[in-house]
Structure formats: structure tokens, C-alpha cells
């Protein structure tokens, strides 16, 4: 594939021709969702083969006259020359998203990816290389923020959104030092008796000016910036200390459940972080439950299995959160050391009226 310098030259020439002959261009920024998780868990050799497979699929999807380039890491760009309407760019984005989401067989691994695509149009979204690249990039991050595996056209509103994201990250970097990050606890009830059998710790941020910031707003920023490592460890330690205090002062015998992000779980020293939190708090390992999502354990199954077996051997409980929304099969449940399945709310919110969901839950 052309590198960044060659792609930039081709784009500059395309803009000159588009200006001279009054036609439009489209620039698509394509980012692979959670590729780093695969790369870190399975190794760079597998990651490189996956990137080559992605590049081949992209080239086979666009026209021969269009240009596909890899900017670096898991970011690709596509230059669509001589388009008449933005709808043409949307159709290409839809095709790319569909073809990139098909399973990849890399050595013995079957891997799944999704892609987020940002689109800028010449001359509507910019009239030079830098503005078109910047605005396509902003649009791509907007697509990620909306749930990934989708595309987004550039609009001026997105620029203010990108500025807001940067401000949020800046404030988040100092939030921990200012004691603005804290856990809140949600009780877990036994339906038959109404007895509290555990609590789940949820991360919250009270900003001095914004007030309570929605986790849906700041947690993706924390994950993308790497701040989730320090924030997650803080919540883990605080939760273990609180649980120990409840056990000693109130006779509470339940577990404390703490959510673990993909970024945290793939760290090499993750198990050490957990053991330190238990040792420093004095909490018994049997009283701690770590909640993982399906996507966390399914990316890099071998590495995930090793970590989960190690944690189980220390007496720590493990739960799969949002079960039923990912792509794990029931056969994997035998492989993983799982104590609890937390069925996604989409299956239970309409009970008992939804007979299909009722049958699934009963099974």
C-alpha cells in the first residue's frame, strides 16, 4: 500500500484536478475497532498478518482508480476520486464495514473485527489535504463514540465535539489527584429472599464545574487515553477496602464485584495489580468478583484463559458481564473459569411478556 507521503501527494494532485474540473472527492478514514487488544494478546506477528488481510479486503472492495493507504497502526485511508454525490461515499463505507466484519482465519485463530469510518468530502468538508484529513479523522472518532462499526460524515458540529473530548481528557488526567473519581455501590439481590448477597462497584466522576459526568462520556476517553489503568486500579483498591470495612463493622458476607476493562485485562501485570489490592486491603480473595465482558475474553482466548485460571486458583471469582450480546459460544464456557453469567438487560427488560427472551433465560 502507498505510505503516508505518497498518499498525501496523490491526494494533493486529486484536489488540484477536482478544483480544475469541478468534481468532488471523498476521503474515508478507517480505524479497526479494538485491534490493539488482538495485537497485544496474540502478538505482533498475528497482528501484522491480520493487517495484511484487512488491506487486501479493502483493495478488493474499492474501484481500481481509488487509493487505499495505511497511515500507521490500525488506521487506513481511502481516497475516492470523481464522485458525484456523498451517497456514493456512504455506499463504499457500508461495503467496507460489511467486508471487514467477516471472520478472519489467521493461523489457528478465527478473529472478528469491526471498523469505524469517518468521511470528509471535497470541497464541502475542506479544500486542502490537511483539513480533509483532520475532518475525516474527527468523523471517525465520532463514529467510534456512537458505538463503533459504523460511518459518520463530517459536519462542523463534530469539530466542537472533538474539542470537548480533548477538554474532557485534560480534566480527567487530574481528576484522580483531586479525589473526583470514586465508586458507588449497587446491591445485588437474591430474588427468592430479597437478601443482599453482593454489591457491584461502579466508577463515577464528580467534576467541580460539570457535576456528575456520565460514564458513557468519560470511560471511552479513559480507555483510549490509557487513563483507565490508573482509574481502574483506584476503583479496585477503594472497593476492596470498603468491602473489608463492611465485613468487619457490619458483618456483611457478600462479594464485591468490580468491572474490568479490556485495556486493564490485557496488561501483563494485571494479576499483580489485583493481588496487591487484596493484600493491601486485607480482603479475602473469595469476596472479590471481577466482571469481564465477552469481547475481553474472546480476543486472545489463550492469554485470557491463563489469566482467568490464575485468578481462580487464588480464590477470586469471575463473571461474564453483558452475556448474550457478544459472539462467544457456549463451548467456551467450559474452557473459562467462570463463576457467574450476567445476562444482558436486553434479554430481561421485557420479561415476562417477551416469550422468546423468557425461553432463552430459562435455558
C-alpha positions in Angstrom: 0.0 0.0 0.0 1.1 3.6 -0.5 2.7 5.2 2.6 1.5 8.5 4.1 3.9 10.6 1.9 2.8 9.0 -1.3 -0.9 9.1 -0.4 -0.6 12.8 0.5 0.9 13.5 -2.9 -1.8 11.6 -4.7 -4.4 13.4 -2.7 -2.9 16.8 -3.5 -3.0 16.0 -7.2 -6.5 14.8 -6.9 -7.6 18.0 -5.2 -6.0 20.1 -8.0 -7.8 18.1 -10.7 -11.1 18.3 -8.7 -10.8 22.0 -8.5 -9.9 22.4 -12.1 -12.7 20.2 -13.5 -15.3 20.9 -10.7 -15.9 17.4 -9.4 -16.0 16.0 -5.9 -13.7 13.7 -3.8 -14.3 11.7 -0.7 -11.7 10.8 1.9 -12.5 7.8 4.2 -10.7 7.3 7.5 -11.0 3.7 8.5 -10.0 2.6 12.0 -10.1 -1.0 13.2 -12.0 -1.2 16.5 -10.1 -2.8 19.3 -7.3 -4.0 17.1 -4.8 -3.2 19.8 -6.4 -5.8 22.0 -5.8 -8.5 19.4 -2.3 -7.3 18.8 -1.3 -7.2 22.5 -2.9 -10.6 23.3 -1.9 -12.6 20.3 1.3 -10.9 19.4 2.5 -8.6 16.6 3.1 -11.4 14.1 -0.6 -12.3 14.2 -1.5 -8.6 14.2 0.7 -8.0 11.1 -1.0 -10.8 9.2 -4.4 -9.5 10.2 -3.5 -6.0 8.9 -2.4 -7.5 5.5 -5.7 -9.4 5.3 -7.6 -6.2 6.0 -5.6 -4.3 3.4 -6.4 -7.0 0.8 -10.1 -6.8 1.6 -10.2 -3.1 1.3 -8.4 -3.0 -2.0 -10.8 -5.6 -3.5 -13.8 -3.5 -2.3 -12.9 -0.1 -3.9 -12.5 0.8 -7.5 -9.2 0.3 -9.2 -8.8 4.1 -9.6 -9.3 4.7 -5.9 -6.4 4.7 -3.5 -6.0 2.7 -0.2 -3.2 3.6 2.2 -2.2 2.6 5.7 -1.3 5.6 7.7 0.1 3.6 10.6 -1.0 1.2 13.3 -4.6 0.2 12.6 -5.6 3.3 10.6 -6.3 3.2 6.9 -7.5 5.8 4.5 -9.3 5.6 1.2 -9.4 8.3 -1.5 -12.4 8.1 -3.7 -11.9 10.2 -6.9 -14.5 11.7 -9.1 -17.7 11.1 -7.1 -20.9 12.9 -7.9 -22.8 12.6 -4.6 -22.0 11.9 -0.9 -24.2 8.8 -1.2 -21.5 7.2 -3.3 -19.1 7.6 -0.4 -21.7 6.2 2.0 -22.1 3.1 -0.1 -18.4 2.4 -0.2 -18.2 2.9 3.6 -21.1 0.4 4.1 -19.3 -2.1 1.9 -16.0 -1.7 3.8 -17.7 -2.1 7.1 -19.5 -5.2 5.9 -16.5 -6.9 4.3 -14.1 -6.1 7.2 -16.5 -7.6 9.8 -16.4 -11.0 8.2 -14.3 -13.6 10.2 -10.5 -13.8 9.6 -8.7 -17.1 9.8 -5.1 -16.2 10.9 -3.2 -19.4 11.6 -5.2 -21.3 14.2 -7.2 -18.2 15.3 -10.6 -17.2 14.0 -10.7 -13.4 14.6 -13.5 -10.9 14.4 -13.1 -7.2 13.7 -15.3 -4.2 13.2 -14.4 -0.8 11.7 -15.3 2.8 12.3 -15.2 5.1 9.3 -15.1 8.9 9.1 -15.9 10.6 5.8 -14.9 14.1 4.6 -16.0 15.4 1.1 -14.1 17.8 -1.1 -15.0 20.7 -1.3 -17.7 20.6 1.4 -15.6 19.4 4.3 -12.4 21.1 3.3 -10.4 22.3 0.3 -6.9 21.1 1.2 -5.2 17.9 2.3 -4.8 18.9 6.0 -8.4 20.0 6.5 -9.8 16.9 4.7 -7.6 14.6 6.7 -8.3 16.3 10.0 -12.1 16.3 9.4 -12.2 12.7 8.3 -10.3 11.8 11.5 -12.7 13.8 13.7 -15.6 12.0 11.9 -14.1 8.6 12.6 -13.8 9.3 16.3 -17.4 10.3 16.3 -18.4 7.0 14.7 -16.5 5.2 17.4 -18.2 7.2 20.1 -21.6 6.2 18.7 -20.9 2.5 19.2 -18.3 1.6 16.6 -18.9 -0.5 13.4 -20.5 2.5 11.6 -19.6 5.5 9.5 -20.0 9.2 10.0 -19.9 12.2 7.6 -18.1 15.3 8.8 -20.1 18.3 10.0 -18.9 21.4 11.8 -20.7 20.2 15.0 -18.2 17.4 15.2 -15.3 19.8 15.5 -16.7 21.2 18.7 -17.3 17.6 19.8 -13.7 16.8 19.3 -12.6 19.9 21.2 -14.9 18.8 24.0 -13.3 15.3 24.1 -9.9 16.9 24.4 -11.1 19.1 27.3 -12.6 16.0 29.0 -9.3 14.1 28.7 -7.4 17.0 30.1 -9.7 17.3 33.1 -9.7 13.5 33.6 -5.9 13.5 33.9 -6.0 15.4 37.1 -9.4 14.1 38.4 -7.8 11.2 40.4 -5.4 13.5 42.2 -8.3 15.8 43.1 -10.3 12.9 44.5 -13.1 13.4 41.9 -13.1 9.7 40.9 -15.0 7.4 43.3 -17.0 4.2 43.4 -20.7 3.9 44.1 -22.2 0.6 45.1 -25.2 -1.2 43.6 -26.7 -4.0 45.6 -27.1 -7.5 44.2 -30.2 -9.2 45.5 -31.3 -12.8 45.7 -34.8 -12.8 44.2 -36.2 -15.6 46.2 -35.4 -14.0 49.6 -34.7 -10.3 48.8 -31.4 -10.7 50.7 -28.4 -8.6 49.6 -25.7 -11.2 48.5 -23.2 -8.8 47.0 -22.6 -5.3 45.6 -21.2 -4.1 42.3 -18.8 -1.1 42.3 -19.4 1.5 39.6 -17.0 4.2 38.7 -18.2 7.8 38.9 -16.7 11.2 38.3 -17.8 14.4 40.0 -16.4 17.3 38.1 -16.1 20.6 40.1 -17.9 22.5 37.3 -19.7 19.9 35.2 -21.1 18.0 38.2 -21.5 14.2 37.7 -20.1 13.2 34.3 -21.8 10.3 32.6 -19.6 7.2 32.5 -20.7 6.8 28.9 -18.8 10.1 28.2 -15.6 9.7 30.2 -14.9 5.9 30.2 -14.3 5.7 26.4 -12.0 8.7 26.8 -10.2 7.0 29.7 -9.8 3.8 27.7 -8.5 5.5 24.5 -6.0 7.6 26.5 -4.8 4.8 28.8 -6.0 6.6 31.9 -8.3 3.7 32.6 -5.4 1.8 34.1 -4.9 4.2 37.0 -8.6 4.9 37.3 -9.5 1.2 37.3 -6.8 0.3 39.9 -8.1 3.1 42.1 -11.7 1.8 42.0 -10.4 -1.7 42.6 -8.4 -0.7 45.7 -11.2 1.5 47.1 -13.8 -1.2 46.6 -11.6 -3.9 48.3 -11.1 -1.5 51.3 -14.8 -0.7 51.5 -15.8 -4.4 51.4 -13.3 -5.3 54.1 -14.7 -2.5 56.3 -18.3 -3.8 55.7 -17.2 -7.3 56.7 -15.6 -6.1 59.9 -18.1 -3.5 61.1 -21.4 -4.7 59.7 -21.0 -8.4 59.3 -21.6 -8.3 55.5 -20.7 -11.6 54.0 -21.4 -10.9 50.3 -19.0 -10.3 47.4 -17.8 -7.1 45.9 -17.9 -7.1 42.1 -15.6 -4.8 40.1 -15.7 -4.2 36.4 -12.5 -4.7 34.4 -12.0 -3.0 31.1 -10.3 -4.6 28.1 -7.3 -2.2 28.5 -6.8 -3.3 32.1 -7.2 -7.0 31.5 -4.6 -7.2 28.7 -1.9 -5.6 30.8 0.9 -8.0 31.6 0.8 -7.1 35.3 -3.0 -7.2 35.7 -3.0 -10.2 38.0 -0.3 -8.5 40.2 -2.5 -5.4 40.5 -5.4 -7.5 41.7 -3.3 -9.4 44.2 -1.8 -6.1 45.6 -5.3 -4.6 46.1 -6.3 -7.7 48.1 -3.1 -7.7 50.1 -3.2 -4.0 51.0 -6.9 -4.1 51.9 -6.8 -7.4 53.8 -9.9 -8.6 51.9 -10.3 -12.3 51.4 -9.9 -13.3 47.7 -13.2 -15.2 47.8 -15.0 -12.0 48.5 -13.8 -10.3 45.2 -15.5 -10.9 41.9 -14.1 -9.4 38.7 -16.5 -8.7 35.9 -15.3 -9.2 32.3 -17.2 -8.7 29.0 -17.4 -11.4 26.4 -15.2 -9.3 24.0 -12.5 -9.1 26.6 -12.1 -12.9 27.0 -12.7 -13.8 23.3 -9.9 -11.6 22.0 -6.8 -13.7 22.8 -8.5 -16.8 24.2 -5.3 -18.5 25.2 -3.9 -15.5 27.2 -7.3 -14.8 28.7 -7.6 -18.4 29.8 -4.2 -18.3 31.5 -5.1 -15.2 33.5 -8.5 -16.4 34.5 -7.2 -19.8 35.7 -4.5 -18.0 37.7 -7.1 -15.7 39.4 -9.4 -18.6 40.1 -6.5 -20.5 41.7 -6.2 -17.6 44.1 -9.8 -17.9 45.0 -11.0 -14.8 43.1 -14.4 -15.1 41.4 -15.0 -14.3 37.8 -18.2 -13.2 36.0 -19.0 -12.6 32.3 -20.9 -9.3 32.0 -23.5 -8.5 29.3 -23.6 -12.1 28.3 -25.5 -12.8 25.1 -24.6 -9.7 23.2 -21.1 -10.8 22.1 -20.0 -13.7 19.9 -18.8 -16.3 22.3 -20.2 -19.8 22.0 -21.4 -22.0 24.9 -18.4 -24.3 24.3 -16.1 -21.6 25.5 -17.8 -21.6 28.9 -16.2 -24.9 29.7 -12.8 -23.5 28.9 -13.1 -20.4 31.0 -13.1 -20.4 34.8 -16.4 -18.6 35.2 -18.5 -18.4 38.4 -21.3 -16.2 37.1 -23.0 -15.2 33.9 -24.7 -11.7 34.0 -27.3 -11.9 31.2 -27.6 -8.7 29.3 -30.5 -6.5 30.1 -31.9 -6.7 26.6 -33.0 -10.3 27.5 -34.7 -9.4 30.8 -36.2 -5.9 30.5 -39.3 -7.2 28.8 -39.9 -10.2 30.9 -42.3 -11.9 31.3 -44.1 -10.6 28.2 -41.3 -11.5 25.8 -41.7 -15.2 25.4 -38.6 -15.6 23.3 -36.4 -13.9 25.9 -38.2 -15.9 28.6 -37.2 -19.2 26.9 -33.6 -18.1 26.5 -33.3 -17.0 30.1 -34.9 -20.3 31.3 -32.4 -22.2 29.2 
